[in-house]
Amino acid sequence: MEKVLFVGGRRGLGAQVFKLWQTRFPKHSLAISSRRAMASASLMSIKSDLSQQDDREKLLQFVREYKPTRVFYFAGGGPYGAFADKEWKDHLWALQVSLLAPMELVHHCMKLPEVKQMVVVGSAVAESKADPNAASYCASKHGLLGLISTLNRETTTKDIRLFSPGYMATEMLPASARADKKVSDPQFVAIDFVNWVLDKEASWHRLYPPD
Ligand SMILES: NC(=O)c1ccc[n+]([C@@H]2O[C@H](COP(=O)([O-])OP(=O)(O)OC[C@H]3O[C@@H](n4cnc5c(N)ncnc54)[C@H](OP(=O)(O)O)[C@@H]3O)[C@@H](O)[C@H]2O)c1
């Protein structure tokens, strides 16, 4: 029986992938992790703020008990502005939510036999080149690329992947920042994500839009 955990599945790209998965696989057991409580009889949910140590522990505990077969990590973000103008705590928040929490979750899941696939969301823009005014976010996404590429050289026993979208029309990208960019509808990005994770022969790294 497939059990899928969506970390950050309440809104944005995570919510689009969640909805699509629910439609395509109504018999799968699905769980969402979010900072907000999500009350629903048909849904497992865990309230977890990934910038907080206790909540990260709670999520790991949930994973041990729920025993998902797939784990998708969508959460991410960071302060926008010149590096030195932002407080250190804001950079720490970005690193914690966008790099360290997914890294810890992957580390944890690699030891759990039930988890067959882990997919983390990176960024086509921020993971491979400079992203002015988003230094800690950019450092986190570069870190994810380093992590997932390395794990794919170290191990073949788990399916560990990185999905790297370009700009998307979600709350993360305010309307005022979309004007000069090619921005994708997250509904279409979600279709690509789902088709790719289901393709057993696909590469561990997917850029959207594809090259
Ligand atoms: N939008 C873009 O242009 C773009 C481009 C490239 C990559 N990405 C990446 O795509 C992923 C999804 O982003 P999105 O565009 O869908 O943005 P979004 O709509 O702003 O969603 C952000 C997600 O992160 C979660 N999150 C934020 N802070 C959290 C915290 N402290 N603890 C737990 N969860 C937290 C939110 O969950 P709750 O609010 O429910 O807690 C939400 O699910 C991110 O990794 C982002 O870096 C986005």
The ligand as a Gaussian input file, in Angstrom:
#p B3LYP/6-31G(d) Opt

LIG

0 1
 N        7.738000      30.139000      -6.496000
 C        8.859000      30.112000      -7.179000
 O        9.088000      30.955000      -8.065000
 C        9.883000      29.024000      -6.925000
 C       10.936000      28.877000      -7.838000
 C       11.855000      27.867000      -7.643000
 C       11.735000      27.020000      -6.549000
 N       10.718000      27.185000      -5.667000
 C       10.641000      26.258000      -4.532000
 O        9.413000      25.555000      -4.583000
 C        9.075000      25.114000      -3.259000
 C        7.617000      25.452000      -2.987000
 O        7.491000      26.856000      -2.957000
 P        6.170000      27.590000      -3.476000
 O        6.539000      28.350000      -4.662000
 O        5.053000      26.620000      -3.538000
 O        5.980000      28.664000      -2.306000
 P        4.831000      28.958000      -1.277000
 O        3.500000      28.909000      -1.927000
 O        5.256000      30.216000      -0.591000
 O        4.932000      27.729000      -0.261000
 C        5.968000      27.621000       0.667000
 C        5.834000      26.295000       1.359000
 O        6.843000      26.191000       2.373000
 C        6.221000      25.843000       3.601000
 N        6.962000      26.470000       4.695000
 C        7.486000      27.731000       4.714000
 N        8.079000      27.961000       5.902000
 C        7.923000      26.820000       6.633000
 C        8.307000      26.451000       7.954000
 N        8.975000      27.286000       8.776000
 N        7.980000      25.231000       8.380000
 C        7.282000      24.383000       7.588000
 N        6.900000      24.676000       6.327000
 C        7.215000      25.882000       5.866000
 C        4.795000      26.358000       3.513000
 O        3.955000      25.579000       4.341000
 P        2.875000      26.193000       5.403000
 O        2.675000      27.647000       5.128000
 O        1.655000      25.384000       5.183000
 O        3.486000      25.928000       6.755000
 C        4.486000      26.117000       2.033000
 O        4.043000      24.797000       1.829000
 C       10.072000      25.803000      -2.316000
 O       11.079000      24.891000      -1.967000
 C       10.652000      26.916000      -3.171000
 O       11.951000      27.259000      -2.770000
 C        9.776000      28.172000      -5.821000

